[in-house]
Structure formats: C-alpha cells, structure tokens
Amino acid sequence: MRVPLRSRSYGLVVNITPLIDVVFLLVIFFLVASHFARTEAMEQVELPTATQVSEQREPPRRLLVTILPDGTYHTAGRAVSLAELEVMLAEGVTDDPNAFAVHIRGDRATPFEVVQELMQICPKHGITQVGFKVVEAGR
C-alpha cells in the first residue's frame, strides 16, 4: 500500500491585504501633506473684525495681497510695489475678469488710503470680485 505524500511546503504565507491598506493610507497622507505644503506664505497681520461675515466660494483664480501696517504690499511671500501688482492683475485677468478675484489681507493698523489705492486699480482691469479677509467679531 502506498502512503499519500503531503506537500512539504514550509514557506511563509503572507497576507498582503494589510500591506495594501497601509500603502493606500500612506498615499492619502502624502497627498494631503503636499496640499498643505503648497499653501501660500502669509505675513503676520492682525486682521480687522467684522460683525457681518459671509463665506464666499473661491474663484478658480485669485490673487491674495497682504498689506502690512507700514503700507507695503506682499504677495506670494515677497514684497511688491503697486505697479507690480497692477501688472499681476493685468496678467491674471486674461479673458474672463469674473473668473478672477482679489483677496486683501490688510492689517487693522493699515491706513485706508493704502488699501484704497489697490481697490482703485481692480476696476481698471474689469475685476469686480474684491474681498477682504477679516476676523468675525466675538472670536
């Protein structure tokens, strides 16, 4: 009589399902982390408070301008002049001015005349979406 032979497999059995889960979570983590790394550099300013705050949807293209108390304009982490801002606005508008917005982060100690100079440039290029970054009163 013949004895049946068992397969002599001494190798390890690796379940790859948890490995796939971990890799998937790492991919998501790095996607989220890279999004936060691409955020704009912002100068420290003390934003003014507002009693009525409305959330607005973000336009596809926008220019964030920070105005420091000494009246200097900053965008993308560097100081720019008013003439440079006007060139940036002209380049940003292209065909559809309604798809472009300007967001102003002005320090509460910034003279209004400095903010007004920037606001007066926007209509020259057809930009009607000008918003202000503020802190809601009571926060």
C-alpha positions in Angstrom: 0.0 0.0 0.0 1.2 3.3 -0.9 1.3 6.2 1.6 0.0 9.5 0.2 2.6 12.2 0.1 1.9 15.5 1.7 3.2 18.6 0.0 6.1 19.8 2.0 5.6 23.5 1.8 7.4 25.2 4.6 7.3 28.7 3.1 5.6 31.6 4.7 2.1 32.6 3.7 2.0 36.4 3.5 -1.4 38.1 3.6 -0.9 41.3 1.5 -4.3 42.8 2.3 -3.0 44.8 5.4 0.0 45.8 3.3 -2.2 47.3 0.6 -4.2 49.1 3.3 -1.1 50.7 4.8 0.2 51.7 1.4 -3.1 53.3 0.5 -3.2 55.2 3.8 0.4 56.4 3.1 -0.6 57.7 -0.4 -3.5 59.6 1.1 -1.3 61.0 3.8 1.3 62.3 1.4 -1.4 63.8 -0.9 -2.9 65.7 2.0 0.6 66.8 3.3 1.7 68.0 -0.1 -1.5 70.1 -0.3 -0.6 71.9 2.9 2.9 72.4 1.8 1.7 74.3 -1.3 -0.3 76.9 0.7 0.7 80.5 0.3 3.2 82.1 2.6 1.4 84.7 4.7 2.8 87.5 6.6 1.6 88.0 10.1 -1.0 90.7 10.3 -3.8 91.5 12.8 -6.9 91.3 10.7 -9.8 93.7 11.4 -13.0 92.4 12.9 -16.4 92.4 11.2 -19.8 91.9 12.6 -21.3 90.5 9.4 -19.2 87.8 7.8 -20.3 85.9 4.7 -18.5 82.9 3.3 -17.8 83.2 -0.4 -16.9 80.5 -2.8 -13.3 80.6 -4.0 -12.9 81.6 -7.6 -10.8 79.4 -9.9 -8.0 82.1 -9.9 -7.3 84.7 -7.3 -4.6 87.0 -6.1 -4.0 87.2 -2.3 -2.5 90.6 -1.3 -1.3 91.3 2.2 -0.9 94.9 3.3 1.3 95.5 6.3 0.8 98.4 8.7 3.7 100.3 7.1 1.8 100.3 3.8 3.9 97.7 1.9 2.2 95.2 -0.3 3.1 91.5 -0.2 2.0 88.6 -2.3 3.4 85.0 -2.6 5.7 85.8 0.3 7.5 88.7 -1.2 7.2 92.5 -1.2 5.8 94.1 -4.4 5.1 97.6 -5.5 1.7 98.9 -6.6 3.0 98.9 -10.2 4.0 95.3 -9.9 0.5 94.5 -8.5 -1.1 96.2 -11.5 0.9 94.0 -13.9 0.0 90.9 -11.9 -3.7 91.9 -12.1 -3.5 92.5 -15.9 -1.8 89.1 -16.4 -4.3 87.3 -14.1 -7.5 88.6 -15.8 -6.8 87.2 -19.3 -10.3 86.6 -21.0 -12.8 86.4 -18.2 -12.5 89.0 -15.4 -15.3 87.4 -13.5 -13.2 84.2 -13.0 -10.5 86.2 -11.2 -10.7 87.7 -7.7 -8.5 89.8 -5.4 -8.4 89.0 -1.7 -7.0 91.7 0.5 -5.5 90.9 3.9 -5.0 94.3 5.4 -3.7 94.8 8.9 -6.1 96.7 11.1 -3.5 99.5 11.6 -3.0 99.9 7.8 -4.2 103.3 6.6 -7.2 103.0 4.4 -5.6 105.1 1.7 -3.2 102.3 1.0 -6.0 99.8 0.7 -8.0 102.2 -1.5 -5.1 102.5 -4.0 -5.3 98.8 -4.6 -9.1 98.8 -4.8 -9.0 101.5 -7.4 -6.7 99.5 -9.7 -9.1 96.5 -9.8 -11.9 98.1 -11.9 -9.4 99.3 -14.4 -8.8 95.6 -15.4 -12.5 94.6 -15.0 -12.1 92.9 -11.7 -15.3 93.1 -9.7 -14.6 90.4 -7.1 -12.6 92.1 -4.4 -12.8 90.6 -0.9 -11.4 91.3 2.5 -10.1 88.8 4.9 -11.4 89.6 8.4 -11.9 88.0 11.8 -15.5 87.5 12.8 -16.4 89.6 15.9 -16.6 87.6 19.0 -13.9 85.2 18.1 
